């Protein structure tokens, strides 16, 4: 597998060491994390680093309106450590009418309407 994504940031201490033998055996080439804050990314990188491995990719919510990854220093950390950054939901705020609105919880969303 070229890139193995961890999408659940909880319990970094538990899952990160389990990836080391998978990378060492060649089953996984690279490790990526998604939805992680800066402390979780750093901790995962620290654990992997002891085995000569690093987090290769980060995937977090980022857009022109939602810039918390930039504000939290995640983009700078990725740049400094040669970690690829992937947008998660980069255009999600845009609705079919072209207006940008806050995202509603799934329980309140209405299905998209199309003109026939």
C-alpha positions in Angstrom: 0.0 0.0 0.0 1.5 3.3 -1.0 -0.1 5.5 1.7 -1.9 4.3 4.8 -4.2 6.9 6.2 -5.2 7.1 9.9 -8.4 9.0 10.1 -9.1 8.7 13.8 -6.8 11.0 15.9 -7.7 9.4 19.2 -5.2 7.2 20.9 -2.1 8.0 18.8 -0.1 6.2 21.4 -1.9 2.9 20.6 -2.1 2.8 16.8 1.2 4.5 15.8 3.6 1.8 17.1 1.5 -0.9 15.3 2.3 0.7 12.0 6.0 0.4 12.4 6.3 -3.3 11.6 3.9 -2.8 8.6 6.3 -0.2 7.2 9.4 -2.2 8.0 7.9 -5.3 6.2 7.0 -3.2 3.1 3.2 -3.7 3.5 2.9 0.1 3.9 5.2 2.6 2.1 4.1 5.8 3.8 1.9 6.8 6.8 -0.6 9.7 6.6 -2.8 11.2 9.3 -6.1 12.9 8.9 -8.1 15.1 11.2 -5.2 15.4 13.6 -4.2 18.5 15.5 -0.6 19.7 15.7 0.2 17.9 19.0 -1.1 14.6 17.6 0.9 15.0 14.4 4.0 15.7 16.3 3.5 12.8 18.7 2.9 10.4 15.8 6.0 11.7 14.1 8.0 11.3 17.3 6.9 7.6 17.8 7.6 6.7 14.1 10.8 8.7 14.2 12.3 6.3 16.8 12.1 3.6 14.1 13.5 5.8 11.3 10.0 6.5 9.8 8.1 9.8 9.6 4.5 10.9 8.9 4.5 11.5 5.2 1.1 13.2 4.7 -1.5 15.2 6.7 -5.1 15.6 5.5 -7.1 18.2 7.4 -10.1 20.5 6.7 -8.7 23.6 5.0 -10.2 26.2 2.7 -10.2 30.0 2.1 -12.7 30.3 4.9 -11.5 27.6 7.3 -7.9 28.1 8.0 -7.3 26.5 11.4 -4.5 24.2 10.1 -2.6 27.4 9.1 -3.4 29.2 12.3 -2.4 26.2 14.5 1.0 25.9 12.8 0.2 22.6 11.0 1.1 24.0 7.6 4.4 25.4 8.9 5.2 22.1 10.6 4.5 20.1 7.4 6.7 22.4 5.4 9.6 22.2 7.9 9.4 18.4 8.0 8.8 17.7 4.3 5.2 16.4 5.0 2.7 16.6 2.2 -0.6 18.4 3.1 -3.9 17.4 1.5 -7.1 19.4 1.7 -10.0 17.7 3.4 -13.3 19.3 2.4 -11.7 22.2 0.6 -14.8 23.2 -1.3 -17.4 21.8 1.0 -18.8 25.2 2.2 -19.9 26.0 -1.4 -23.6 25.3 -2.1 -25.2 24.8 -5.4 -26.6 28.4 -5.4 -23.0 29.7 -5.3 -23.3 31.3 -1.9 -21.0 30.3 0.9 -22.8 29.2 4.0 -22.0 27.5 7.3 -22.3 23.8 7.1 -25.3 22.4 8.8 -25.3 19.2 10.8 -26.2 16.1 8.8 -29.5 15.8 10.6 -30.6 19.3 9.3 -29.3 19.1 5.7 -31.7 19.0 2.9 -30.9 17.0 -0.3 -29.6 19.0 -3.2 -32.2 20.1 -5.7 -31.6 20.0 -9.4 -33.5 21.7 -12.2 -35.0 19.3 -14.7 
